[in-house]
């Protein structure tokens, strides 16, 4: 394929639905599916789910998602198309499940720059959200750590979406292009600190983590520490003052989270609401009584 998919009607022919009702997309030899991993507060409340891409070969075997994305970094058309198809699939599945919480959804900078160049940054995402009855204030666009040729345009594009209620997160701070300069210019709502920074802190190299926490404090961003894989890392993240936690210890990714919501995200369900973001306590969402979410 040599054409960039830029409108909903151009994406639709690639979208399929499985027998269990889940949406997926086919692109070249790949099948693009959704998984959802919980993001929790230190008290065990479910703050959000992150939509994660799962890639299968058309013949049925699973592929490493990161490797697939990396293979497309030099192929702009394919990278943008996979980015947009994945996001469309994730939003459809999130709406179908009716999860009464927020959604973190990845976006590659080059896809945002392509939209900005055509002056349709807001139309594709907001039209999709409207069609699926999803509240923009439930959505966190998680900007990947990929390099960008025009950081100023990237920041401006994200600010235009924020005027409609969409929130912004910086993914994997301290890795790739998720740098201090990008973060301070972007001023995200959430700063996601990567697992290597947590591992370095444990190993005695504390400066990168301290710097990341200082940057978050300076721009009034919530801190989400990734890579919470066991009890010690969970306790350390809490001690460091993390607002949010994510990792296999707090909840594994799964295609259908193991609870039935009592209401719909679009109705802004009961729970605490801060700046439009929805949080629901574990008890009010009728999940198991563990302080974390066993998927």
N, C-alpha and C positions, 0 to 999 in steps of 0.2 A: 504494500500500500504506500502510495506517495502523497496522499492527501491527509491533512490534519482535520480531525473531527472537531467541529466548532459549534454545533447546534444539537439540540435534543433529538431532532428528527434524523440527524446523521448518526447518533449513538444508538438509537433504538434497534436498528437491524442486527446489532451485535449482542443484544440482551436476550437471554433465555431464562426459562424457569424450570426448575427441577420438579419431580413428582411431589416432593415434600413442601413445595411452595417457595423455596429459596431462589433468589435471583442469582444469576451468574452471567459472565460475558465470555464470548469466544473471540480471540484475536490471533490471527495467523495460526500457529500450532499450539496456542496456549488457551487454557481455561482459567478465568479469573473469578475467584470466589471470596467470600467474606468470612472473617472470624472476628469476634468481639472480646476484648480483654478489659476487665474492670479496672477502674482507677478509683482508689479509695482514700478517704481521709484517715489521719492517725487514729481516730476513734472508731473506724470501721464502717463509716457511712459510704455508700456508693455515690461518688460524685459524678462519674461519667463512665462510658465505655470508649475504648479506642478501636476503631475499625482497622483491622489488619488484613492485608492482602495475602491470599493463599493462591499459589499458582500451580496448576497441573498441566502436564503435557496432554495433548489431545488423545494420546494412547492410554492415558489413565494414571501414569505415575507422577508422584509429587516432585516439585522442583524447589530449589532454594530461592525464595523470593528476592532476597538481596542480590544474589548473583544475576537473576533475570534483569532486575532494574539496572544494575551496574553495566550489563551488556548493552543497554540501550542509551547510556549516558552520551555517547557520541552519535546517536541516531535520533535527532530531535523529533521527527515525525512520530516514530514509534513510542518514544518516551512520553510525549504529550498525549497520544492516543491511549496508552495503557493507563496513564494518570487519570484521564477523564472517564474512561470506561470503569475503572476501579471505583472511583468516587461515586459514579452513578449507581453502580451495583450496591455499594455500601449504604447509600442513602435509601435505596429501595428496600433493602433488607432491614435497616433500622426502622423505617416507617412501618414495614410489615409486622415486625415484632412488637411495636408499640411500647418500647422501653421508656419508662417515665423518668428519664434522666438526660444528661448531656452526651454529646457525641464528639470525640476527637477524630478528625479525618485528615489524612496526609495530603499534602499538595507539594508538587515540585515547583521551584521558582520559575523554571522556563515555561511552564504552562500558564502561570500568572502573567508573565511578560508577553506571551502570545496573545492572551485576551486583552491586555492593556494596549497592545499595538493596534488591535482592531476595535478598541473602545467598546468592548462588550464584556468587560470583567464582571460586572454585576448581573447581567442579564441571564447568563447560562446557569450560574449557581442559584440565584434567587428565584428564577423561574422553576427550576427543579424542586427547590424547597417548597415553593407555593403549591406545585402540582401534587406533592406528597403530604401536604398539610403539616409540614415541619416548621417549627418556630426558629427563625434565624438565631435568636439568642440562646438556643440550645446547642449551636454548632461552634466548635473550635477548629479553625483551620490550622493544622500543624505543619509549619513550613519545614521541609526537609533540609538537611545540611548540605545540599548540592550547591555548587558555585553558581554565580549569577553575574551576567555581564553588566547589569544596570541595577545596582542596589537601591538607588534613589527611586527608580520607577517601581521596583518591587515594594518598597515601603509605601509609596503613594497609592499603589493599587490596593494594598491591604487596608490602608486607612479609609479608602472609599467603601470597602465592604463593611468596615466597622460602623460606618454611619447607619447601616441597616440592621445593626444588632449582632452581626457575626463577630465572634471573638477570635483571637490569634494566639497561637502557641509557637514557641521556637523549639524544634526537636533537637535532641542530642547536643545540648550546649557543650562546647569544648571540643567538638569533633567537626572536621571538614570546615564548611563555611559558616557554621553556627558559632560565630565569634562575638566578642564584646562589641565590636563596631556595628555589626548587623543588629545585634540585640538592642543596643541603646538607641539606634535609629528607629527600629521597628516598635519598640516599647510594647512587647506582647503582654497579654493578660496572664499567661502562664509561661514560665521558663522550665523546660524539661532538662534536667541535668543527667548526662549520660552515665551509664554503668562504669566505664573506665575511670571517671573522676571519683566515684565511690570506692572503687578498688584501689586507686592510688592513695586515697585518704587512709584506708585500712593499712596499706603498706608503708605509711609514714610520710608520703608526699602530700601534705595537707593544703598547700598553697592553691592549686587549681580549684579545689572545692570551695575554699574560703573566698576566692575571687568570684566564683560563680554566685555564691550566696550574696556577696556584696553588690554585684551587678543587679540581681533581682531586687534587693532592698532599695537600691537607688532609683529604680524605675517602678517601684510598687507592684511588681509582678509576683504572683503566687509561685512557689517553688514545688515542682514535681520531681522527685528523685526516682529514676528508673533502676532496674536491675535488682529489685528486692526479691532475692531468691531464697532467703532463709531468715530465721529469727534474729540472728545477730545483725544482719544488714537492715532488717526492719527497725530494730531498736536504735541502731546508729542513725538511720534517716530521721527518726523521731527526735533524737537528741540534737541533731543538726538543725532542727526547726522546720522540717519539710511540711508543707501544707497538704501535699498529696503524695501517694505512694503507688507504684506500679511494678509488677513483677510476678513471677510464678508463685511466690509465697503468698501474695495477696490475691491471686486469681489467675488461672490459666486461660488462654484464649480458647473460645469455642464458638461454633457456628450458631448455636441456639442457647443463650444463657438459661440456666436451669431454674427459672421462676416465671410465674405468670403475673405480669404487672396488673395493678388495680385500676390504672387510668392510662391516659395517653399523653405523651410528651407535649403534643401541640396544645393541650389544655393547661399547661403549666401546673402540674399536680402539687398536692400538698407536700410540705417539706420546706426547708429554708430556701429562700430566694434572695440572691445577692447580685445586683447588677444584671438581673435577667437570667442568671445561671441557676439551674435547678439542682438541689441535692436532696436525696431521700435517705432516711435512716434505714439501717439494715432491718430493723423490726417492722417499720412501716411498709417495706417492700416485700415482706413475707418470704425472705430468703432464710436459709439455715441460720442458727443463732451464733455461729462462729463470728468473731469480730472481723473476719475477712471473708472474701467471696470465693467459695470452692466451686469452680466451674465444672 
